[in-house]
Amino acid sequence: MVLIEMPKIKVTVERIDGHCNLPVLVGDHFFIEGSKLVVPEGTNVCIWALQSMMPVFPILNVRSSLPDGHWVKSVKHFTCPDPDGKVIFRLELV
């Protein structure tokens, strides 16, 4: 079995084009450190947005070794799955 070590990932609310009722605010962020979710005090994390991003977290570490044209190579943002929220999150390896 091959285990992929996950990188530290910073997820930041970059913009909100709709209405988030959680609420999250532009600039809010959290970190993924391995299998741990690190949330700064006073910050909210939407579980629906988080679950939509989770499948790509492990593969971000090997993005540079993927074939040209692989969709993960172009992933820098995720949108909340709530059609009214339209919250745009930026994903960064840190």
Backbone as numpy.savetxt, mean C-alpha at the origin, in Angstrom:
# Nx Ny Nz CAx CAy CAz Cx Cy Cz
10.72 -25.19 0.20 9.89 -24.02 0.20 10.77 -22.77 0.20
10.46 -21.83 -0.68 11.20 -20.59 -0.77 10.40 -19.50 -0.07
11.04 -18.85 0.89 10.39 -17.75 1.58 10.92 -16.44 1.03
10.01 -15.53 0.74 10.40 -14.21 0.27 10.38 -13.27 1.46
11.53 -12.66 1.73 11.59 -11.69 2.81 10.96 -10.40 2.31
10.00 -9.91 3.05 9.33 -8.69 2.62 10.14 -7.48 3.04
10.21 -6.51 2.15 10.90 -5.26 2.48 10.03 -4.40 3.39
10.62 -3.36 3.97 9.82 -2.39 4.71 9.14 -1.51 3.66
7.85 -1.36 3.79 7.05 -0.60 2.83 6.33 0.52 3.57
6.42 1.72 3.02 5.67 2.85 3.55 4.47 3.07 2.63
3.29 3.13 3.21 2.05 3.38 2.47 1.52 4.73 2.94
1.40 5.66 1.99 1.01 7.03 2.31 -0.23 7.43 1.52
-1.16 8.12 2.18 -2.31 8.69 1.47 -1.80 9.87 0.67
-1.82 9.73 -0.66 -1.30 10.79 -1.53 -2.38 11.80 -1.89
-3.57 11.31 -2.15 -4.67 12.25 -2.44 -6.01 11.54 -2.25
-7.04 12.34 -2.12 -8.40 11.82 -1.95 -9.27 12.53 -2.98
-9.77 11.76 -3.94 -10.58 12.34 -5.01 -12.07 12.18 -4.75
-12.42 11.59 -3.63 -13.83 11.37 -3.28 -14.03 11.73 -1.82
-14.74 10.87 -1.11 -14.99 11.09 0.31 -14.67 9.80 1.08
-13.75 9.90 2.01 -13.41 8.77 2.88 -14.10 9.00 4.22
-14.95 8.06 4.62 -15.67 8.23 5.88 -14.95 7.61 7.07
-13.70 7.12 6.88 -12.97 6.51 7.99 -12.64 7.53 9.08
-12.08 8.64 8.94 -11.47 9.17 7.73 -9.96 8.93 7.72
-9.40 8.95 6.53 -7.96 9.08 6.38 -7.73 10.46 5.80
-6.55 11.00 6.02 -6.21 12.34 5.55 -4.96 12.27 4.68
-4.85 13.18 3.73 -3.65 13.25 2.90 -2.43 13.36 3.82
-1.43 12.56 3.56 -0.23 12.53 4.39 -0.23 11.42 5.43
-1.41 10.89 5.78 -1.44 9.76 6.70 -0.63 8.61 6.11
0.03 7.86 6.96 0.85 6.74 6.46 0.92 5.64 7.51
1.34 4.49 7.04 1.64 3.36 7.91 2.73 2.56 7.23
3.30 1.61 7.96 4.39 0.81 7.45 4.03 -0.68 7.51
4.55 -1.40 6.55 4.54 -2.86 6.57 5.99 -3.26 6.83
6.23 -3.96 7.92 7.57 -4.43 8.27 7.50 -5.94 8.41
7.88 -6.66 7.34 7.72 -8.11 7.33 6.23 -8.42 7.35
5.79 -9.11 8.38 4.36 -9.42 8.48 3.67 -8.53 9.51
4.35 -7.46 9.91 3.82 -6.57 10.94 3.30 -5.27 10.33
2.15 -4.83 10.80 1.56 -3.55 10.40 1.90 -2.54 11.49
2.59 -1.46 11.12 2.99 -0.43 12.08 2.23 0.84 11.75
1.37 1.25 12.68 0.49 2.40 12.44 0.83 3.50 13.46
1.24 4.68 12.98 1.51 5.77 13.91 0.25 6.13 14.71
0.44 6.55 15.93 -0.68 6.91 16.79 -1.51 8.00 16.13
-2.82 7.84 16.19 -3.73 8.82 15.63 -4.05 8.62 14.15
-3.44 7.59 13.54 -3.66 7.31 12.13 -4.64 6.15 11.99
-5.54 6.25 11.03 -6.47 5.16 10.75 -6.00 4.39 9.53
-6.29 3.09 9.51 -6.00 2.25 8.35 -7.30 1.56 7.95
-7.70 1.75 6.72 -8.90 1.11 6.21 -8.58 -0.35 5.86
-9.30 -1.29 6.46 -9.00 -2.70 6.19 -9.32 -3.08 4.75
-10.26 -2.40 4.11 -10.61 -2.72 2.72 -9.51 -2.25 1.78
-8.97 -1.07 2.02 -7.85 -0.60 1.21 -6.62 -1.49 1.44
-6.37 -1.83 2.71 -5.22 -2.68 3.04 -5.32 -4.02 2.35
-6.48 -4.66 2.39 -6.60 -5.98 1.77 -6.41 -5.91 0.26
-6.74 -4.78 -0.35 -6.55 -4.68 -1.80 -5.08 -4.56 -2.18
-4.25 -4.05 -1.25 -2.81 -3.89 -1.51 -2.00 -5.12 -1.13
-2.49 -5.89 -0.19 -1.70 -6.98 0.40 -1.09 -7.96 -0.60
-1.78 -8.34 -1.68 -1.16 -9.30 -2.59 0.13 -8.82 -3.24
0.31 -7.52 -3.37 1.50 -7.02 -4.06 2.68 -6.78 -3.10
2.44 -6.70 -1.79 3.52 -6.42 -0.86 4.70 -7.38 -0.99
4.51 -8.69 -0.97 5.67 -9.59 -1.04 6.47 -9.49 -2.34
5.80 -9.17 -3.42 6.48 -9.16 -4.72 7.25 -7.86 -4.98
6.98 -6.82 -4.18 7.70 -5.56 -4.37 9.21 -5.74 -4.18
9.59 -6.65 -3.31 11.01 -6.89 -3.03 11.75 -7.46 -4.24
11.06 -8.16 -5.11 11.72 -8.77 -6.27 11.32 -8.08 -7.57
10.76 -6.90 -7.48 10.27 -6.18 -8.65 11.34 -6.05 -9.73
12.58 -5.75 -9.35 13.63 -5.52 -10.35 13.99 -6.80 -11.12
13.70 -7.97 -10.56 14.04 -9.22 -11.25 12.90 -9.75 -12.11
11.77 -9.07 -12.11 10.63 -9.51 -12.92 10.87 -9.17 -14.39
10.24 -9.91 -15.29 10.41 -9.63 -16.70 9.87 -8.25 -17.08
10.47 -7.65 -18.10 9.97 -6.37 -18.60 8.50 -6.51 -18.94
7.74 -5.50 -18.63 6.32 -5.51 -18.92 5.46 -6.11 -17.82
6.08 -6.71 -16.79 5.29 -7.27 -15.69 4.55 -6.13 -15.01
3.28 -6.32 -14.71 2.46 -5.23 -14.18 2.96 -4.68 -12.85
3.62 -5.50 -12.05 4.09 -5.04 -10.74 5.21 -4.01 -10.89
5.95 -4.05 -11.99 7.02 -3.07 -12.20 6.50 -1.65 -12.26
5.27 -1.49 -12.65 4.72 -0.14 -12.78 3.87 0.28 -11.58
3.72 -0.58 -10.59 2.87 -0.26 -9.44 3.59 0.69 -8.50
3.02 1.87 -8.33 3.51 2.83 -7.34 2.36 3.34 -6.49
1.14 3.13 -6.99 -0.05 3.63 -6.31 -1.13 2.55 -6.28
-1.97 2.65 -5.28 -3.17 1.81 -5.19 -4.33 2.72 -4.87
-5.50 2.37 -5.37 -6.71 3.12 -5.09 -7.60 2.30 -4.17
-8.17 2.96 -3.20 -9.13 2.31 -2.31 -10.23 1.67 -3.15
-10.68 0.47 -2.79 -11.73 -0.18 -3.58 -13.11 0.45 -3.43
-13.28 1.39 -2.48 -14.57 2.06 -2.31 -14.75 3.05 -3.46
-15.75 2.86 -4.31 -15.93 3.75 -5.46 -16.24 5.19 -5.08
-16.72 5.42 -3.85 -16.98 6.79 -3.40 -15.77 7.42 -2.73
-14.86 6.58 -2.21 -13.71 7.09 -1.48 -12.64 7.66 -2.38
-12.26 6.87 -3.37 -11.23 7.29 -4.33 -9.97 7.80 -3.63
-9.53 7.07 -2.61 -8.31 7.41 -1.89 -7.14 6.77 -2.63
-6.14 7.58 -2.96 -4.96 7.12 -3.69 -3.81 6.98 -2.70
-3.24 5.78 -2.62 -2.13 5.48 -1.73 -0.85 5.32 -2.54
0.26 5.86 -2.05 1.58 5.67 -2.66 2.32 4.59 -1.88
2.93 3.65 -2.59 3.71 2.57 -1.99 5.20 2.84 -2.23
5.99 2.80 -1.17 7.44 3.05 -1.29 8.21 2.00 -0.50
9.27 1.49 -1.08 10.21 0.66 -0.33 11.11 1.60 0.45
11.26 1.32 1.74 12.11 2.18 2.58 13.15 1.37 3.30
